[in-house]
Amino acid sequence: MQSWWLDAVCDSWDVAMTFKGDQVTGVWPYVNEEKLSVAFRRNPRLTPYMGPWVFYPPDIKEVNKDSYEHDVIEQLFSQLPEGDVWNLSQYPGLKQAGLFRHYGLKIQVQQTFLINLDKDEEELFHQFKEPLRRNIKACDKEIIISSEPGCLADLYEFQKTTLFKKRVTQAYNFSELQKLQKPCLKHNAGELFVARQDGVIQAVIWNVWDANTSYYFMGAKNPAIDNYKAMSGLLWHAIKEAKKRGNKFFDLEGSMDPGVERFFRNFGGRRELYLILRKDRHWLWLLKRYFKK
């Protein structure tokens, strides 16, 4: 939701805002995107979550929070420009599905895993499943982890090779990653953590954060090396750094892929669902989808 992030990932954006007196009660940034007369409301690339955010009064009672959230989001929604095609991922924990359905949007769900960082390091480590703990201990003995912002190209190439083997097209190019990395470093909101063994890169992850939450943004292992310990060690390193930084949660930005989900479950985080708002009503877009089948 930071303006510098939105500037880096899209060409044009705006924001709906609601107020009570001079206090901001809610914001909803959105991208101005139109192609062939089709207006889109969707997440820009490299932005997993995008939607409304509600600021609750400090003295609000728990029983009143849902109604307050509903009213603020309804006001925000009324300010949004029309959109022919929606594919918008909300933030985890937002549950106003009935409101969005009322406005003609279809609801899908995805999942992530949130690790609460209010425990000490030893407690966090012991909530991991035993195979993960063994991998991390082995990683500590064999692998050196450091912050290396210059390894962005390695991360990109590792991802590209892995996706090519799965016959999946990469959703972004290297220049887009560079454009986003620069403001992340400038605003102290992201790092590349690199695992090396005998000087050879085993895996790379990109960790980003805000004041509240640290996110596993993306990562990849070296496809030429059969070493799965490095990714476990890198994530544990990022979790420890998030705790030192004062973040409250570590978001694994979970996947519906069974293999990835199984790996993330090993960290003992809380499974959290988030909503995807969908709408496909423009004939050009429907025609495109039909011929893609």
C-alpha positions in Angstrom: 0.0 0.0 0.0 3.0 2.3 0.1 3.0 4.9 -2.7 6.5 4.1 -3.7 5.6 0.4 -4.2 2.6 1.3 -6.4 4.7 3.7 -8.4 7.1 0.9 -9.1 4.6 -1.8 -10.2 2.1 0.2 -12.2 1.8 3.2 -14.5 -1.2 4.8 -13.0 -3.0 4.4 -9.7 -5.4 6.3 -7.4 -6.9 5.8 -4.0 -10.4 5.9 -2.5 -10.5 7.3 1.0 -13.1 7.7 3.8 -13.1 10.1 6.7 -14.7 10.7 10.0 -14.1 14.3 10.7 -10.4 14.8 9.9 -9.5 11.1 10.7 -9.0 8.7 7.8 -11.2 5.6 8.4 -10.3 3.6 5.3 -8.3 3.6 2.1 -8.5 1.5 -1.1 -5.7 2.0 -3.7 -6.6 0.9 -7.2 -4.9 0.7 -10.6 -6.1 2.7 -13.6 -5.9 0.0 -16.3 -7.7 -0.1 -19.6 -7.0 -2.2 -22.7 -9.2 -2.2 -25.9 -11.9 -0.4 -24.0 -11.9 -3.0 -21.2 -11.5 -1.5 -17.7 -9.6 -3.7 -15.3 -9.6 -3.9 -11.5 -6.8 -6.3 -10.6 -3.6 -6.6 -8.8 -0.6 -5.2 -10.5 2.2 -7.6 -11.2 4.4 -8.4 -8.2 1.7 -7.4 -5.8 0.0 -10.4 -4.1 -2.5 -8.3 -2.0 -4.5 -5.3 -3.1 -7.7 -4.0 -1.7 -9.3 -2.0 1.1 -7.7 -1.3 4.5 -9.7 -0.1 7.5 -8.4 2.0 10.3 -10.4 1.1 13.5 -10.9 3.6 16.3 -8.6 2.7 19.2 -11.5 2.3 21.6 -13.8 0.3 19.4 -15.4 -2.8 21.0 -14.8 -6.1 19.4 -18.5 -6.7 18.9 -18.7 -3.5 16.7 -15.6 -4.1 14.5 -17.4 -6.1 11.8 -20.2 -3.6 11.3 -17.6 -0.7 11.3 -15.5 -2.6 8.7 -18.6 -3.3 6.5 -19.7 0.4 6.5 -16.2 1.7 5.7 -15.6 -0.7 2.9 -19.1 0.0 1.4 -18.2 3.7 1.3 -14.9 3.0 -0.3 -16.4 0.6 -2.9 -18.9 3.4 -3.9 -15.9 5.6 -4.9 -14.2 3.0 -7.2 -14.5 3.6 -11.0 -16.4 1.0 -12.9 -14.5 -2.2 -13.8 -15.4 -4.6 -16.5 -13.0 -7.3 -15.4 -12.1 -7.9 -11.7 -9.4 -10.2 -10.4 -8.4 -8.6 -7.1 -6.8 -10.4 -4.2 -7.7 -9.0 -0.8 -5.6 -8.9 2.4 -5.7 -12.0 4.6 -8.4 -11.8 7.3 -10.8 -9.6 5.4 -14.1 -11.5 5.4 -16.8 -9.2 3.9 -17.7 -11.7 1.3 -21.5 -10.9 1.5 -20.9 -7.2 0.7 -18.8 -8.0 -2.4 -21.4 -10.6 -3.6 -24.1 -8.0 -3.2 -22.2 -5.8 -5.7 -22.1 -8.5 -8.3 -18.6 -9.9 -7.6 -17.8 -13.6 -7.5 -15.8 -14.8 -4.6 -12.8 -17.2 -4.7 -10.5 -18.0 -1.9 -6.8 -18.7 -1.6 -4.6 -19.4 1.4 -1.5 -18.3 3.1 0.3 -19.2 6.4 1.0 -16.5 9.0 3.6 -17.1 11.7 3.0 -15.2 14.9 6.3 -13.7 16.0 5.4 -12.9 19.6 7.3 -16.1 20.8 11.0 -16.2 21.4 13.3 -17.8 18.9 13.5 -21.1 20.7 9.7 -21.4 20.9 9.4 -20.5 17.2 11.9 -23.1 16.2 10.3 -25.9 18.3 6.9 -25.3 16.6 8.5 -26.4 13.3 8.0 -30.0 12.3 11.0 -32.3 13.0 12.2 -32.8 9.4 12.3 -29.0 8.9 14.3 -28.6 12.1 16.8 -31.2 11.0 17.2 -29.5 7.6 17.8 -26.1 9.3 20.4 -27.6 11.7 22.2 -29.2 8.8 22.0 -25.9 6.9 23.7 -24.1 9.9 26.7 -26.5 9.6 27.1 -26.5 5.8 25.8 -23.2 4.4 26.6 -19.5 4.8 23.7 -17.0 4.6 24.2 -13.4 3.8 22.4 -10.3 2.4 23.4 -9.8 -1.2 21.2 -7.4 -3.2 23.4 -7.9 -6.2 22.1 -11.5 -6.7 18.8 -10.4 -8.1 19.8 -11.8 -11.6 20.6 -15.2 -10.0 17.1 -15.3 -8.4 15.5 -14.4 -11.7 17.4 -17.0 -13.7 16.8 -19.8 -11.1 13.1 -19.0 -11.3 13.1 -18.9 -15.1 14.8 -22.2 -15.4 12.5 -23.9 -12.9 9.4 -22.6 -14.5 10.6 -23.5 -18.0 10.9 -27.1 -16.8 7.3 -27.0 -15.6 6.2 -25.4 -18.9 5.1 -22.3 -17.1 5.7 -18.8 -18.5 7.3 -16.3 -16.1 4.8 -13.5 -15.2 7.3 -10.7 -15.1 10.6 -9.7 -16.6 14.0 -8.8 -15.0 13.6 -5.1 -15.5 10.4 -5.1 -13.5 12.2 -6.8 -10.6 15.0 -4.2 -10.8 12.4 -1.4 -10.8 10.9 -2.7 -7.6 14.1 -3.6 -5.8 15.5 -0.1 -6.0 12.8 1.6 -3.9 12.6 -1.5 -1.5 16.3 -0.9 -0.7 15.9 2.9 -0.6 13.0 2.6 2.0 14.7 -0.2 4.0 11.8 -2.5 3.1 13.5 -5.5 1.5 16.5 -7.7 1.3 17.9 -10.6 -0.8 19.1 -13.4 1.4 21.5 -15.8 -0.3 22.7 -19.3 0.8 26.1 -20.4 -0.4 28.0 -23.6 0.1 31.7 -23.5 -0.8 31.0 -20.2 -2.5 28.3 -21.6 -4.8 24.8 -20.2 -4.6 22.3 -22.8 -3.4 19.2 -20.6 -3.2 18.0 -17.0 -3.0 14.9 -15.5 -1.4 13.6 -12.0 -1.5 12.1 -10.8 1.8 10.0 -7.6 2.0 8.3 -6.0 5.0 6.2 -3.2 6.3 5.8 -2.0 9.9 3.6 -4.9 10.9 4.4 -7.9 8.7 7.4 -9.5 6.9 6.6 -11.3 3.7 8.3 -14.2 1.8 8.0 -12.3 -1.5 9.7 -14.8 -3.8 12.5 -17.3 -3.9 14.2 -20.1 -5.8 16.8 -22.8 -5.4 19.6 -23.3 -7.8 18.1 -25.8 -10.3 21.5 -27.3 -11.0 22.0 -28.4 -7.4 19.9 -30.9 -5.5 19.9 -29.2 -2.2 16.6 -28.5 -0.4 18.2 -27.6 3.0 19.1 -24.1 1.8 15.6 -22.9 1.3 14.6 -24.1 4.8 17.6 -22.3 6.3 16.9 -19.1 4.3 13.3 -18.9 5.5 14.4 -19.5 9.1 16.9 -16.7 8.7 14.3 -14.3 7.3 11.9 -15.2 10.2 14.6 -14.4 12.8 15.4 -11.1 11.1 11.7 -10.2 11.0 11.5 -10.8 14.8 14.6 -8.6 15.4 13.0 -5.9 13.2 9.9 -5.9 15.4 7.5 -7.3 12.8 4.5 -9.0 14.4 3.9 -11.6 11.7 5.8 -13.5 9.0 3.6 -14.2 5.9 4.7 -17.1 3.8 2.3 -16.0 1.0 1.1 -19.5 0.7 0.3 -21.4 -2.4 -2.5 -23.7 -3.5 0.2 -25.9 -5.0 0.2 -29.2 -2.9 4.0 -29.4 -2.7 4.5 -25.8 -1.7 1.6 -26.0 0.8 3.1 -29.2 2.4 6.5 -27.4 2.8 4.9 -24.3 4.4 2.8 -26.4 6.8 6.1 -27.5 8.4 6.6 -24.0 9.8 3.6 -24.3 12.1 2.0 -21.1 11.0 -1.8 -20.3 11.1 -3.6 -21.1 7.9 -5.4 -17.9 6.8 -7.8 -17.6 3.8 -8.0 -14.5 1.7 -10.7 -13.5 -0.9 -10.3 -13.1 -4.6 -12.9 -10.7 -6.1 -13.8 -11.8 -9.7 -16.0 -10.4 -12.5 -15.8 -11.1 -16.2 -18.5 -9.1 -18.0 -17.0 -7.5 -21.1 -17.6 -9.4 -24.4 -14.0 -8.9 -25.6 -12.6 -10.5 -22.4 -15.0 -13.4 -22.5 -14.1 -14.0 -26.2 -10.4 -14.0 -25.3 -11.0 -16.5 -22.5 -13.1 -18.7 -24.8 -10.3 -19.0 -27.4 -7.7 -19.7 -24.7 -9.5 -22.9 -23.7 
